[in-house]
Amino acid sequence: MMALTLEDISAATLAASLLMYLLLDGTDLGVGMLLFFFRDGDARRRLTMTILPIWDANETWLVLFAGGTLALFPALYSALFSAIYLPLFIMLLALIGRAVALEYRSHVNQCWHRYLDAIHIVSSLIATFLQGALAGLVISGNVDSGPFGWLALYPALCGCGLIAACLLSGCCWIQWRVKGPEVVLAQLLAWLFLVLTLALVTVINLLDSAPLLQAWQRLPGKIVLMIMALTLAALLLSMYRQRPILSLMLVLTLFTLSWALVLTGLYPWLLPGKFTIQQAAAAPATQWFLLGGYGVILPITLAYNSWAFWVFRARVS
């Protein structure tokens, strides 16, 4: 068994930060996109109120990931900058638009609500697609194709796959957090987006099966795949029996297992074919300093997230 190095710990810390962002803000983005399917003003108000108190805390994990990547793996930033600066800038603008639409909705005249809702929907869609596309670009290792490489087939399908997965988690969130007629439509949409997510994941792996095959050749990958199969079966049963909290937990578990499978298949590459974790890492002194800061900040962020969820735990009616 290989010994765990300082560079591995740094990479695992960043991977955990990105995973927390995908789990938490991914659900928020899913709810934002789902506003498209709920045209009633009261329904949109209820959906918006479920994420209004927590969205900003969820985005903290993205800030931690971005800052940590720059400091811990500067070579990765250097290699990726020319390929990601344009989609990254657009994604940040979309997240700002989502924030404006969320925060201003309760402070403006009702006639402005439909415009803010439209901004919320489009911003959430763009941000989610670009996050998936950027992930696909890094996984494929094709970062030399210029500023529009993220529009290639594989990254674009990854972006669509993340959209479907976030919509699925958003449907489960609505069933849990909303007390109203919206639950019925959310239940139906959940099945649609589950099928769509599975179909897109299948196509993505057919296009590039290298990470999956590499993960299957390793014992942790085999274990993760078997747990994923059991989790998917449990999700189908939970959705059939209409257990929203359990369904949401199982969807987020599938997110986590998928992320673990990707990391297992890519290790030790940080950027496939270009940089391993050890080659791209900063000096050990820098890593120790940053990891010490993470050791302080991460528990505080987790505590704040947990407190926000507890305070606003009641269902919106």
Backbone bond lengths (Angstrom), bond angles and torsions (degrees), N, CA, C in turn:
res aa  C-N    CA-C-N  psi(-1)  N-CA   C-N-CA  omega(-1)  CA-C   N-CA-C  phi
1 M - - - 1.475 - - 1.527 109.70 -
2 M 1.329 116.86 133.83 1.452 121.08 -178.20 1.523 110.59 -73.53
3 A 1.349 114.56 141.23 1.460 119.87 178.79 1.523 109.81 -74.27
4 L 1.324 116.04 145.66 1.460 121.67 179.31 1.521 108.84 -79.49
5 T 1.323 117.02 125.41 1.454 121.93 -177.90 1.525 110.62 -99.95
6 L 1.333 114.98 169.59 1.462 120.51 177.14 1.521 110.38 -60.94
7 E 1.313 116.60 -38.74 1.468 120.44 179.49 1.532 111.16 -64.67
8 D 1.337 116.61 -37.90 1.466 120.27 177.50 1.524 110.95 -63.49
9 I 1.320 116.39 -40.58 1.470 120.61 179.72 1.535 110.02 -64.87
10 S 1.327 116.20 -41.17 1.472 119.90 178.18 1.528 110.46 -62.32
11 A 1.340 116.69 -45.23 1.464 119.98 179.71 1.521 111.08 -65.02
12 A 1.339 117.77 -39.78 1.461 120.90 179.76 1.523 110.92 -65.51
13 T 1.327 117.36 -35.84 1.463 121.02 178.38 1.531 110.74 -63.89
14 L 1.331 115.81 -44.50 1.465 119.22 178.15 1.520 111.41 -67.02
15 A 1.330 116.57 -39.15 1.465 120.17 178.78 1.526 110.80 -62.17
16 A 1.343 116.40 -39.55 1.465 120.39 178.57 1.528 110.84 -66.49
17 S 1.332 117.30 -38.49 1.468 120.48 178.51 1.521 111.16 -64.15
18 L 1.333 116.41 -44.13 1.462 119.60 179.83 1.523 110.78 -66.89
19 L 1.317 116.71 -38.04 1.464 119.71 178.15 1.525 110.79 -62.90
20 M 1.327 117.81 -44.14 1.460 120.49 178.59 1.523 110.93 -60.20
21 Y 1.341 116.58 -38.62 1.464 118.96 177.54 1.522 110.91 -64.10
22 L 1.343 116.84 -45.11 1.459 120.20 -178.93 1.521 111.28 -62.75
23 L 1.324 117.21 -39.39 1.458 120.52 -178.92 1.522 111.82 -68.06
24 L 1.325 116.20 -44.21 1.464 120.35 -172.64 1.527 112.16 -86.54
25 D 1.320 116.82 -57.93 1.461 118.33 -177.03 1.524 111.37 -76.64
26 G 1.337 117.20 -23.18 1.458 118.89 174.66 1.517 111.62 -59.97
27 T 1.333 115.83 -39.80 1.464 119.93 176.67 1.525 111.10 -65.60
28 D 1.332 116.85 -41.46 1.463 120.55 177.47 1.525 111.28 -60.89
29 L 1.328 116.18 -44.11 1.463 119.67 178.66 1.522 110.77 -63.89
30 G 1.331 116.79 -36.05 1.463 120.11 176.59 1.516 112.09 -62.06
31 V 1.333 116.85 -42.69 1.459 120.65 177.59 1.529 110.23 -63.82
32 G 1.333 116.63 -39.74 1.459 119.75 178.32 1.520 112.06 -61.01
33 M 1.323 116.84 -44.10 1.465 119.91 178.24 1.522 111.67 -66.80
34 L 1.325 117.24 -32.17 1.465 121.03 -178.23 1.526 112.83 -70.05
35 L 1.322 117.84 -14.34 1.460 119.44 175.47 1.528 111.10 -56.92
36 F 1.317 116.87 -26.07 1.471 121.09 179.62 1.530 111.28 -60.10
37 F 1.327 117.14 -33.53 1.466 121.64 -175.27 1.528 112.01 -87.71
38 F 1.329 117.13 -9.17 1.464 121.20 -179.79 1.519 107.91 -116.97
39 R 1.302 117.18 102.84 1.468 121.83 -173.13 1.518 113.01 -89.51
40 D 1.340 118.56 -18.07 1.456 121.51 -178.71 1.532 110.04 -71.40
41 G 1.345 115.96 138.73 1.451 120.79 -178.18 1.515 113.30 -62.40
42 D 1.330 116.89 -41.97 1.469 120.19 179.68 1.524 111.06 -66.55
43 A 1.329 116.96 -38.17 1.466 120.29 178.36 1.523 110.38 -63.17
44 R 1.325 116.30 -44.00 1.464 119.19 179.29 1.525 111.42 -65.73
45 R 1.333 116.82 -35.27 1.465 119.46 176.83 1.514 110.67 -62.45
46 R 1.337 116.47 -44.59 1.466 119.62 -179.48 1.530 111.37 -63.36
47 L 1.333 116.33 -43.75 1.461 119.14 179.53 1.525 111.40 -62.91
48 T 1.315 116.27 -42.80 1.461 120.27 -179.64 1.522 111.47 -64.22
49 M 1.328 117.04 -39.82 1.456 120.51 -177.93 1.527 112.79 -66.52
50 T 1.329 117.88 -22.63 1.464 118.92 179.56 1.531 112.42 -70.63
51 I 1.332 117.42 -26.44 1.462 119.71 -177.77 1.521 113.37 -110.44
52 L 1.328 117.73 -11.90 1.462 120.99 -176.78 1.529 112.95 -56.40
53 P 1.346 120.83 -42.49 1.468 119.36 -176.33 1.526 114.60 -76.70
54 I 1.330 118.93 -10.78 1.464 119.09 -169.34 1.528 114.56 -124.18
55 W 1.334 118.64 -11.16 1.457 119.35 -172.35 1.527 112.01 -61.83
56 D 1.344 117.68 -38.63 1.462 119.88 -175.87 1.525 111.72 -68.38
57 A 1.343 116.96 -37.48 1.463 119.70 176.61 1.519 110.72 -65.69
58 N 1.319 117.04 -35.97 1.462 120.44 179.81 1.525 112.15 -65.42
59 E 1.329 117.28 -34.79 1.462 120.17 -179.62 1.523 112.60 -72.48
60 T 1.339 117.38 -14.20 1.465 120.49 177.19 1.520 111.10 -56.66
61 W 1.342 116.05 -35.14 1.461 119.74 -178.21 1.525 111.49 -65.92
62 L 1.316 118.04 -31.78 1.462 120.88 177.40 1.527 110.64 -69.24
63 V 1.333 116.21 -39.03 1.464 120.69 177.54 1.525 110.39 -63.63
64 L 1.331 116.32 -43.14 1.459 120.20 178.26 1.522 111.29 -61.79
65 F 1.328 116.01 -41.65 1.462 119.67 -179.95 1.525 111.11 -65.66
66 A 1.317 117.37 -46.67 1.466 120.63 -177.13 1.523 111.44 -63.39
67 G 1.336 116.41 -47.89 1.459 119.71 179.98 1.519 111.75 -65.42
68 G 1.319 116.73 -40.61 1.454 120.23 -179.83 1.514 112.66 -66.14
69 T 1.330 117.83 -37.79 1.464 121.22 179.41 1.516 110.97 -64.52
70 L 1.323 116.78 -42.34 1.461 120.72 179.57 1.524 111.12 -62.09
71 A 1.330 117.22 -40.78 1.464 120.45 -176.47 1.523 112.72 -81.99
72 L 1.342 117.03 -38.53 1.465 119.97 -173.78 1.522 112.78 -86.00
73 F 1.332 117.26 -32.05 1.471 120.75 -177.99 1.526 109.95 -133.70
74 P 1.337 118.05 68.16 1.477 120.79 -176.13 1.528 112.95 -63.20
75 A 1.332 118.20 -29.77 1.468 119.88 179.76 1.526 111.13 -64.46
76 L 1.328 116.56 -32.71 1.465 120.19 177.60 1.517 110.29 -65.06
77 Y 1.334 117.07 -43.44 1.464 120.52 177.94 1.524 110.66 -59.42
78 S 1.335 115.11 -43.23 1.460 119.13 -178.51 1.525 111.58 -62.36
79 A 1.330 116.37 -40.62 1.459 120.70 -178.10 1.517 112.31 -72.81
80 L 1.340 116.86 -31.66 1.454 120.96 -173.75 1.522 114.36 -90.81
81 F 1.322 117.86 -18.20 1.466 119.94 -166.99 1.517 112.79 -57.17
82 S 1.322 117.83 -47.22 1.464 119.83 -176.14 1.524 112.30 -66.28
83 A 1.352 116.44 -23.74 1.466 119.98 -178.16 1.518 113.22 -90.20
84 I 1.341 117.10 -24.68 1.464 118.38 -171.51 1.524 114.27 -115.87
85 Y 1.331 118.50 -5.42 1.463 117.53 -173.12 1.523 112.11 -62.07
86 L 1.345 117.50 -39.10 1.463 119.61 -178.88 1.529 112.26 -69.93
87 P 1.348 120.74 -53.91 1.466 119.35 178.04 1.521 113.07 -63.68
88 L 1.330 116.77 -31.50 1.470 119.36 178.63 1.521 110.87 -66.68
89 F 1.325 116.82 -41.37 1.464 120.90 178.06 1.527 110.77 -64.31
90 I 1.341 116.80 -43.04 1.464 120.38 178.51 1.530 110.47 -63.82
91 M 1.335 116.79 -40.51 1.463 120.20 179.68 1.520 111.31 -62.41
92 L 1.329 116.68 -42.22 1.464 119.84 179.32 1.527 111.01 -64.54
93 L 1.329 117.12 -39.95 1.466 120.18 175.81 1.524 110.63 -61.67
94 A 1.328 116.75 -40.02 1.463 120.54 179.45 1.521 111.09 -64.90
95 L 1.321 117.17 -40.83 1.469 120.19 178.52 1.529 111.03 -66.08
96 I 1.330 116.65 -35.48 1.464 119.72 175.75 1.528 110.17 -65.93
97 G 1.350 116.45 -42.81 1.463 119.85 177.37 1.519 111.74 -61.07
98 R 1.334 116.34 -40.34 1.465 119.73 177.59 1.523 110.96 -62.05
99 A 1.329 116.64 -41.24 1.464 120.98 -179.95 1.525 111.58 -63.79
100 V 1.335 116.41 -43.82 1.471 120.65 178.85 1.524 110.19 -61.67
101 A 1.323 117.25 -46.07 1.467 120.89 -178.78 1.523 111.45 -62.63
102 L 1.323 116.97 -38.25 1.467 120.63 -179.49 1.518 111.83 -69.48
103 E 1.325 115.82 -49.54 1.462 120.18 -170.53 1.532 112.72 -75.49
104 Y 1.329 117.37 -31.33 1.458 119.96 -174.72 1.524 113.31 -89.10
105 R 1.328 116.93 -12.22 1.461 119.27 -173.38 1.528 112.43 -59.83
106 S 1.314 117.41 -38.62 1.463 120.36 -177.44 1.528 112.81 -86.59
107 H 1.340 117.76 2.30 1.460 120.71 -176.53 1.525 112.96 -116.56
108 V 1.322 117.47 1.84 1.462 119.87 -178.15 1.518 109.96 -118.93
109 N 1.324 114.31 167.45 1.449 120.04 177.42 1.523 110.83 -62.72
110 Q 1.329 116.17 150.07 1.462 121.39 -175.11 1.526 113.04 -59.55
111 C 1.303 117.55 -26.66 1.464 120.24 -179.03 1.527 112.16 -65.92
112 W 1.340 116.77 -18.88 1.458 120.88 179.07 1.531 112.80 -89.27
113 H 1.320 116.93 -9.19 1.458 120.17 -173.61 1.527 112.37 -60.60
114 R 1.323 117.14 -41.91 1.469 118.78 -176.17 1.525 111.39 -66.61
115 Y 1.358 117.21 -31.67 1.461 119.74 177.38 1.524 110.96 -71.38
116 L 1.339 116.14 -42.36 1.457 119.56 177.67 1.524 111.15 -66.11
117 D 1.327 116.63 -37.18 1.467 119.81 176.97 1.531 110.84 -63.98
118 A 1.330 116.43 -39.97 1.466 119.68 178.36 1.531 110.94 -63.45
119 I 1.338 115.69 -41.14 1.470 119.76 176.73 1.526 110.20 -62.63
120 H 1.331 115.39 -41.86 1.468 120.92 179.72 1.536 110.69 -60.43
121 I 1.319 116.52 -45.91 1.467 120.94 -178.42 1.525 110.97 -64.07
122 V 1.333 116.13 -51.31 1.467 120.57 -176.18 1.525 111.00 -65.95
123 S 1.336 116.88 -41.86 1.461 120.32 -179.70 1.526 111.21 -63.58
124 S 1.332 116.51 -42.96 1.463 120.22 179.04 1.524 110.91 -63.70
125 L 1.327 116.30 -40.57 1.465 120.77 179.89 1.523 111.10 -64.43
126 I 1.321 116.55 -47.10 1.465 120.64 -178.85 1.524 110.85 -64.01
127 A 1.338 116.95 -46.84 1.467 120.51 -178.51 1.526 111.27 -61.16
128 T 1.326 116.84 -43.35 1.460 120.13 -179.57 1.518 111.59 -65.93
129 F 1.317 116.89 -45.34 1.468 120.05 179.63 1.521 110.86 -59.70
130 L 1.326 116.93 -46.02 1.459 119.87 -176.61 1.520 112.01 -67.46
131 Q 1.322 117.23 -35.01 1.464 118.82 176.87 1.525 110.83 -63.67
132 G 1.324 116.80 -43.55 1.457 120.02 176.98 1.520 111.97 -66.34
133 A 1.329 117.23 -40.52 1.461 120.73 -179.76 1.523 111.35 -65.26
134 L 1.318 117.08 -40.38 1.465 120.16 177.82 1.526 111.00 -64.75
135 A 1.327 116.10 -39.57 1.467 119.51 176.60 1.527 110.10 -62.65
136 G 1.333 117.10 -43.33 1.456 120.56 178.54 1.519 112.27 -63.40
137 L 1.330 116.51 -36.47 1.461 120.86 178.88 1.525 110.73 -64.23
138 V 1.328 116.30 -42.87 1.466 120.34 179.88 1.526 110.85 -69.09
139 I 1.327 117.22 -43.25 1.469 120.87 -179.17 1.531 110.90 -62.12
140 S 1.327 116.95 -40.38 1.460 120.32 179.84 1.523 112.14 -72.73
141 G 1.352 116.62 -22.32 1.454 120.59 -178.88 1.517 113.91 75.03
142 N 1.323 117.60 6.46 1.463 122.16 -176.51 1.530 110.18 -90.82
143 V 1.337 115.09 70.69 1.467 119.77 -175.56 1.530 112.05 -101.06
144 D 1.310 116.88 7.16 1.472 120.59 -179.45 1.522 112.12 -101.54
145 S 1.318 116.72 13.15 1.464 120.26 -176.14 1.530 112.73 -93.31
146 G 1.330 117.31 10.94 1.453 120.12 175.71 1.514 113.47 90.74
147 P 1.332 117.29 -177.30 1.463 121.42 -174.23 1.519 114.76 -68.70
148 F 1.334 118.33 -10.34 1.462 120.57 -179.93 1.532 112.61 -113.23
149 G 1.329 115.69 18.51 1.451 119.85 178.80 1.515 113.08 -64.89
150 W 1.328 116.60 -23.92 1.459 121.23 -179.95 1.530 112.45 -70.72
151 L 1.341 117.09 -9.11 1.461 120.86 176.89 1.532 112.53 -92.63
152 A 1.326 117.30 1.87 1.457 120.71 175.18 1.532 109.48 -65.64
153 L 1.330 115.61 166.44 1.465 120.27 -171.66 1.520 112.89 -59.06
154 Y 1.317 117.48 -49.60 1.470 120.01 -175.49 1.533 112.21 -63.41
155 P 1.343 120.18 -52.57 1.468 118.83 177.07 1.530 113.32 -60.28
156 A 1.336 116.68 -38.32 1.468 119.37 -179.98 1.522 111.19 -63.74
157 L 1.329 117.31 -41.04 1.465 120.06 177.03 1.523 111.41 -66.23
158 C 1.323 116.96 -35.76 1.469 119.69 175.03 1.528 110.54 -62.35
159 G 1.336 116.58 -39.79 1.458 120.08 176.57 1.513 111.86 -63.31
160 C 1.328 117.28 -42.70 1.474 120.77 177.57 1.525 110.99 -66.13
161 G 1.329 116.64 -37.70 1.459 119.84 178.01 1.515 112.05 -63.15
162 L 1.341 116.68 -40.44 1.455 119.20 178.38 1.525 111.09 -67.65
163 I 1.331 117.52 -35.90 1.469 120.85 175.97 1.526 110.12 -58.65
164 A 1.338 116.93 -48.72 1.462 120.71 -178.94 1.523 111.26 -62.85
165 A 1.336 116.94 -41.44 1.466 120.27 -179.30 1.530 111.53 -66.36
166 C 1.332 116.89 -40.68 1.473 120.05 178.80 1.532 110.93 -68.03
167 L 1.324 117.26 -36.75 1.465 120.38 175.85 1.529 110.18 -63.07
168 L 1.326 117.10 -38.48 1.461 120.36 177.81 1.522 111.25 -63.77
169 S 1.318 117.27 -47.06 1.467 119.69 178.78 1.522 110.88 -65.85
170 G 1.344 117.32 -34.06 1.461 120.13 176.63 1.514 111.97 -64.62
171 C 1.336 117.70 -38.68 1.473 121.07 176.97 1.530 111.13 -61.93
172 C 1.324 116.18 -43.56 1.470 119.66 178.65 1.528 111.11 -65.63
173 W 1.328 116.34 -37.63 1.465 121.12 177.64 1.524 110.95 -62.29
174 I 1.317 117.18 -44.82 1.466 121.11 -179.91 1.527 110.72 -61.59
175 Q 1.319 117.62 -42.59 1.462 120.44 179.33 1.525 111.56 -61.87
176 W 1.312 116.17 -31.77 1.462 120.42 -178.99 1.523 112.37 -82.65
177 R 1.350 117.07 -41.02 1.457 120.66 -166.66 1.520 114.31 -99.97
178 V 1.333 117.64 -12.00 1.467 120.00 -176.63 1.517 109.58 -110.33
179 K 1.318 114.90 137.53 1.462 121.66 176.68 1.519 107.52 -113.44
180 G 1.329 116.07 90.58 1.456 119.69 -176.49 1.517 110.99 179.43
181 P 1.313 117.53 -175.28 1.473 121.83 -176.95 1.525 113.13 -68.89
182 E 1.327 118.21 -12.66 1.464 121.01 -179.64 1.534 112.25 -63.23
183 V 1.320 116.15 -22.98 1.464 120.54 -176.64 1.529 111.23 -60.96
184 V 1.335 117.33 -38.07 1.464 121.10 -176.75 1.528 110.66 -62.95
185 L 1.332 116.66 -47.65 1.457 120.23 179.09 1.524 110.66 -65.89
186 A 1.330 116.96 -38.77 1.467 120.37 179.08 1.524 111.34 -61.75
187 Q 1.319 117.60 -36.90 1.466 121.06 177.31 1.518 111.58 -62.93
188 L 1.322 116.70 -42.72 1.469 120.30 179.54 1.523 111.26 -68.54
189 L 1.329 116.07 -42.94 1.460 119.68 -179.45 1.525 111.63 -65.45
190 A 1.331 117.14 -31.83 1.460 120.47 -179.88 1.526 111.23 -58.85
191 W 1.337 116.58 -42.44 1.465 119.57 178.06 1.518 111.65 -64.00
192 L 1.334 116.42 -41.39 1.463 120.58 179.05 1.520 111.13 -60.27
193 F 1.326 116.67 -47.54 1.460 119.88 -175.63 1.527 112.06 -75.74
194 L 1.314 117.76 -24.17 1.465 119.44 173.19 1.527 110.21 -65.73
195 V 1.341 116.35 -47.09 1.466 120.57 178.46 1.527 110.44 -62.30
196 L 1.331 116.46 -42.53 1.462 120.55 -179.36 1.525 111.06 -64.82
197 T 1.330 117.17 -40.47 1.461 121.15 178.94 1.522 111.00 -62.69
198 L 1.327 116.67 -46.97 1.464 120.83 179.86 1.531 111.26 -62.57
199 A 1.330 116.49 -39.65 1.467 119.83 179.48 1.532 111.08 -64.88
200 L 1.323 117.01 -44.18 1.457 120.48 -179.11 1.524 111.55 -67.89
201 V 1.329 117.02 -39.52 1.468 120.14 177.09 1.523 110.34 -61.15
202 T 1.320 116.98 -40.04 1.461 120.99 178.39 1.525 111.13 -62.88
203 V 1.323 117.04 -46.56 1.463 121.25 -179.71 1.531 110.46 -63.96
204 I 1.308 117.37 -42.28 1.467 121.36 179.97 1.522 110.99 -59.87
205 N 1.321 116.60 -44.11 1.464 120.00 -179.42 1.518 112.20 -71.95
206 L 1.329 117.68 -27.27 1.462 119.85 174.75 1.525 110.89 -70.66
207 L 1.326 116.84 -35.15 1.460 120.52 178.39 1.523 111.98 -67.82
208 D 1.325 116.78 -41.37 1.463 121.46 179.74 1.527 107.67 -143.52
209 S 1.308 115.36 97.11 1.465 120.69 -176.43 1.523 113.08 -94.20
210 A 1.334 117.41 1.65 1.468 120.14 -175.19 1.532 112.82 -58.73
211 P 1.349 119.56 -49.12 1.471 117.97 179.36 1.525 113.41 -60.74
212 L 1.336 116.70 -39.72 1.464 120.26 -179.82 1.522 111.34 -66.66
213 L 1.340 117.34 -43.98 1.461 120.61 179.32 1.518 111.34 -65.73
214 Q 1.327 116.07 -38.56 1.463 119.78 177.84 1.525 110.72 -64.91
215 A 1.325 116.68 -40.49 1.466 119.95 178.22 1.528 111.14 -65.58
216 W 1.341 116.80 -37.92 1.462 120.75 -178.76 1.534 111.84 -65.85
217 Q 1.320 116.80 -27.80 1.455 121.24 179.90 1.524 112.64 -75.63
218 R 1.318 117.12 -9.04 1.462 121.47 -179.21 1.524 109.50 -111.92
219 L 1.323 115.19 145.01 1.465 119.91 -176.79 1.527 112.21 -58.31
220 P 1.343 120.07 -46.47 1.478 118.52 177.83 1.525 112.94 -57.52
221 G 1.340 116.51 -36.26 1.454 119.30 178.67 1.510 112.48 -65.48
222 K 1.323 117.22 -40.82 1.463 120.55 177.22 1.529 110.84 -61.99
223 I 1.333 115.87 -42.39 1.465 120.14 179.96 1.526 110.73 -63.46
224 V 1.342 116.16 -44.56 1.471 120.79 -179.55 1.519 110.53 -61.86
225 L 1.331 117.90 -43.51 1.460 120.96 -179.34 1.525 111.94 -63.96
226 M 1.313 117.25 -39.05 1.468 119.92 178.39 1.527 110.99 -67.33
227 I 1.331 116.74 -40.18 1.471 120.09 177.59 1.521 110.36 -65.99
228 M 1.340 116.58 -37.37 1.469 119.98 177.72 1.523 111.52 -61.06
229 A 1.340 116.65 -41.57 1.467 119.97 179.14 1.520 111.08 -62.80
230 L 1.322 116.89 -42.28 1.465 121.12 178.67 1.529 110.69 -67.05
231 T 1.329 116.94 -39.56 1.470 121.02 -179.86 1.521 110.69 -65.92
232 L 1.326 116.88 -40.87 1.464 120.24 178.43 1.523 111.23 -63.45
233 A 1.328 116.96 -41.27 1.469 120.04 177.08 1.521 111.02 -62.67
234 A 1.338 115.81 -41.45 1.465 120.01 178.52 1.526 111.12 -65.71
235 L 1.339 117.24 -35.92 1.467 121.07 178.29 1.521 110.95 -64.87
236 L 1.314 117.05 -44.08 1.462 120.21 178.68 1.525 111.12 -59.48
237 L 1.320 116.20 -42.46 1.460 120.30 179.22 1.527 110.79 -67.28
238 S 1.325 116.91 -41.15 1.464 121.29 -179.23 1.517 111.42 -65.00
239 M 1.342 117.30 -41.70 1.461 120.74 178.72 1.527 110.40 -67.60
240 Y 1.316 116.89 -37.77 1.461 120.27 179.06 1.533 110.78 -64.18
241 R 1.326 116.57 -37.76 1.469 121.38 -179.78 1.517 113.05 -89.01
242 Q 1.345 116.77 1.56 1.462 123.18 175.38 1.532 111.61 58.66
243 R 1.315 114.29 59.03 1.466 122.11 174.88 1.524 108.01 -110.43
244 P 1.330 118.53 87.42 1.475 120.52 -169.08 1.517 114.40 -63.66
245 I 1.331 118.51 -42.15 1.464 119.62 -178.29 1.519 110.26 -64.14
246 L 1.331 115.94 -46.83 1.461 120.21 178.91 1.528 110.79 -63.00
247 S 1.329 116.62 -40.11 1.468 119.51 179.18 1.527 110.95 -61.45
248 L 1.332 116.95 -43.87 1.457 120.33 179.28 1.524 110.71 -62.80
249 M 1.332 117.39 -43.46 1.458 120.58 179.43 1.532 111.12 -62.37
250 L 1.314 116.58 -38.53 1.464 120.26 179.97 1.529 111.52 -70.90
251 V 1.334 117.73 -37.43 1.463 120.74 176.03 1.530 110.02 -62.81
252 L 1.324 116.60 -44.91 1.465 120.21 178.95 1.527 111.03 -66.82
253 T 1.324 116.61 -31.88 1.466 119.93 174.88 1.523 110.58 -65.13
254 L 1.336 117.23 -40.23 1.460 120.42 176.43 1.531 111.21 -64.39
255 F 1.331 117.63 -37.78 1.459 121.48 172.83 1.526 109.58 -55.25
256 T 1.335 115.60 -50.75 1.459 121.28 -176.28 1.529 111.50 -62.99
257 L 1.319 116.55 -44.17 1.457 120.53 -179.64 1.529 111.29 -66.46
258 S 1.333 117.11 -37.77 1.470 120.39 177.43 1.530 110.48 -63.43
259 W 1.323 115.45 -41.71 1.461 120.73 178.11 1.526 110.46 -63.81
260 A 1.339 116.83 -42.70 1.462 120.97 178.02 1.524 111.20 -63.42
261 L 1.333 116.54 -36.95 1.464 120.51 179.99 1.519 111.09 -67.41
262 V 1.325 116.91 -41.61 1.465 120.57 177.82 1.526 110.55 -61.96
263 L 1.326 116.27 -46.33 1.465 120.07 -179.54 1.522 111.55 -63.29
264 T 1.332 116.32 -38.97 1.462 120.35 178.32 1.520 111.20 -63.69
265 G 1.336 116.33 -40.08 1.454 120.13 -179.94 1.516 113.64 -71.80
266 L 1.339 117.95 -30.22 1.461 121.27 -176.60 1.524 113.36 -89.03
267 Y 1.327 118.27 -26.68 1.460 121.38 -174.33 1.533 110.54 -55.79
268 P 1.350 118.66 136.63 1.467 129.07 6.46 1.531 114.07 -94.59
269 W 1.343 117.53 15.46 1.463 120.08 -177.79 1.523 110.46 -74.43
270 L 1.328 114.99 133.91 1.458 120.55 170.25 1.523 109.24 -92.77
271 L 1.329 115.40 -38.67 1.457 122.81 171.80 1.525 105.84 -131.47
272 P 1.328 117.37 105.04 1.473 120.90 -170.27 1.526 113.43 -50.78
273 G 1.347 114.69 128.75 1.460 121.75 178.15 1.503 115.04 80.37
274 K 1.340 117.89 -4.27 1.459 120.39 -176.70 1.529 112.98 -125.07
275 F 1.333 117.22 -53.95 1.453 120.64 -177.29 1.523 110.44 -132.37
276 T 1.333 115.51 132.92 1.458 118.93 165.71 1.524 108.01 -88.10
277 I 1.321 115.87 171.16 1.467 119.84 179.02 1.520 110.51 -58.22
278 Q 1.334 116.50 -42.74 1.462 120.36 -177.55 1.520 111.69 -68.59
279 Q 1.326 117.86 -37.06 1.462 120.89 -177.46 1.528 112.60 -70.69
280 A 1.327 117.28 -31.04 1.468 120.48 -174.98 1.519 113.25 -94.14
281 A 1.323 118.21 -7.31 1.472 121.31 -172.60 1.527 111.66 -72.48
282 A 1.320 114.63 151.92 1.460 121.84 174.52 1.525 110.05 -75.41
283 A 1.315 116.45 178.82 1.463 120.92 179.46 1.531 110.37 -62.56
284 P 1.330 118.02 149.48 1.473 120.47 -178.94 1.522 113.61 -54.97
285 A 1.336 117.95 -38.07 1.464 119.84 179.95 1.527 111.01 -62.17
286 T 1.325 116.63 -40.38 1.470 120.98 177.52 1.523 110.91 -64.09
287 Q 1.328 116.03 -41.97 1.458 119.58 -179.96 1.524 111.43 -64.54
288 W 1.324 117.26 -44.57 1.463 119.70 179.04 1.532 110.99 -60.36
289 F 1.334 115.90 -41.41 1.469 120.07 -179.46 1.522 110.78 -64.03
290 L 1.337 116.30 -47.06 1.468 120.05 -178.82 1.523 111.28 -66.72
291 L 1.318 117.79 -41.69 1.455 120.45 -179.63 1.522 111.33 -65.52
292 G 1.343 116.75 -33.41 1.466 119.23 174.18 1.522 111.46 -62.88
293 G 1.347 116.12 -41.15 1.463 119.54 176.47 1.507 112.27 -65.19
294 Y 1.338 115.92 -41.11 1.468 119.72 176.50 1.523 111.17 -60.62
295 G 1.333 116.11 -37.98 1.459 119.41 179.95 1.517 112.76 -60.84
296 V 1.330 116.68 -25.84 1.464 121.10 177.72 1.527 111.24 -88.99
297 I 1.336 116.20 -44.37 1.462 121.14 -172.40 1.530 112.35 -73.84
298 L 1.319 117.68 -41.15 1.466 119.72 -175.68 1.527 113.48 -59.82
299 P 1.339 119.94 -46.58 1.473 118.25 177.35 1.527 113.10 -62.50
300 I 1.335 116.84 -35.78 1.462 120.20 178.49 1.534 110.24 -65.37
301 T 1.324 116.08 -44.07 1.461 120.16 179.05 1.520 111.22 -63.32
302 L 1.333 116.65 -43.70 1.463 120.31 177.40 1.522 111.50 -61.06
303 A 1.341 116.07 -41.55 1.462 120.01 179.83 1.527 111.16 -64.93
304 Y 1.338 116.82 -40.14 1.461 120.35 179.19 1.518 111.30 -66.17
305 N 1.354 116.60 -43.52 1.461 120.18 176.07 1.527 111.36 -58.67
306 S 1.314 116.22 -46.03 1.470 120.93 -178.14 1.525 110.67 -64.71
307 W 1.311 116.87 -40.92 1.473 120.35 179.47 1.527 110.88 -64.49
308 A 1.351 116.63 -42.73 1.461 119.93 179.81 1.532 110.85 -63.03
309 F 1.329 117.25 -42.22 1.465 120.31 177.77 1.522 111.05 -63.54
310 W 1.327 117.59 -38.56 1.463 120.77 -177.46 1.528 111.07 -69.76
311 V 1.323 116.87 -43.09 1.463 120.34 -178.00 1.520 111.03 -64.98
312 F 1.327 117.82 -38.49 1.457 121.61 -177.27 1.529 111.33 -107.25
313 R 1.333 116.33 40.98 1.462 121.65 -175.93 1.527 113.12 -78.88
314 A 1.341 118.24 -18.45 1.472 120.57 -177.09 1.521 109.78 -67.54
315 R 1.342 115.96 149.69 1.454 120.61 178.25 1.530 109.85 -74.28
316 V 1.316 115.99 144.39 1.463 121.78 -178.64 1.519 109.00 -84.37
317 S 1.327 115.91 129.49 1.471 120.99 -178.96 1.512 109.91 -128.69
